[in-house]
Amino acid sequence: MKSITLISVILFVTASCSNNEESTKIESELNPVERLVTDNLQYWIVPESIDTQFVLNDSCTINMKFSNSELILDVEEDSLRKHINNGHNVARAIEQRQIKKNQFCVFRDSADLLNLKLKDSSWFKVIPNVELDEADCLLHKYYEKHGFYSIYVQWYEGSAGKLICANDGETYPTWGKAYFSPNGKYVITIMQDLEAAYSPNGFQVFENQSGILNLLGEYNLTAWGPNALEWIDNSSFLISGVTFGPINNQLEYIHFNLKMEINTLANSGQKANANDSVNLKRNASNKR
């Protein structure tokens, strides 16, 4: 009887070790969403350790590192997000305020479609593309100084963005909310979808060349996601990020801030390869 018990214990320990080894192997292969349901609680990333560089092209890079600086958030929008637990409804509330603010150039027609006024006084109708699963398109902000309308796009699952040029209605699909640098030279778009992963989770960098946007780079992140952005000057900005970490034996949101700086090598004599900058210009088929 004792020998049988001893054998059972040995088998149990051996199986446990084997399962632990297998669990460790599987854990390393899990994506971030699957990692939430494991027992191995760990930081997805330690914010204070972030210090890296993104290469946009031969003449442009972005340095990114942890920052103790705080962002100045849009008070009205931040309040809406705290009281409305649905991204589409938040976007609708933001649009209502934007239409009141910009009645001279924005309205919704009897078909509930968004209409935007262009430079030549014609109107551009924003029609959701059902082939791309677009359920709704809403005005998020009118950048009058830079000549662009920033659009929130609601998919049937997930969301995205668009930038529509006020000069001619040219439309540029983006990952999410757009932020123009003070001088309008750069545009950063961000999207945070760290858990569900219906949408990209990361940021894009565009260069604005007199109303034509060129994509310099886009980065799909896996360990953290961007929530908000604030420009410091024409080449540097703060990003509010979120990740997961163990708090009270559970994985909880951890919020932090990063400083990012765009560096150009104008004095290096190098020129960017044309293939490194992808023009996302689209035909304006909705102009009337």
Protein Blocks (a to p, Z undefined) as FASTA:
>chain_A
ZZmmmmmmmmmmmmmmmmmmmmmmmmmmpcfklmmmpmbdcdfbdfklgccdddfblmbc
cdddddfbdcdddfklmmmmmmmgcfklmmmmmmmmmmmmmmmlgccdfkopacdddfko
pacdddddfknopabdcdfbdcfknopacdddddfbdcddddddfknopacddfbdcddd
fklmaccdddddfknomaccdddddddeehiacdfbdcddfkbccfbdcdfblmbccddd
dddddeehiacddddddddddddffknopacdfklpccfbdcdfkbZZ
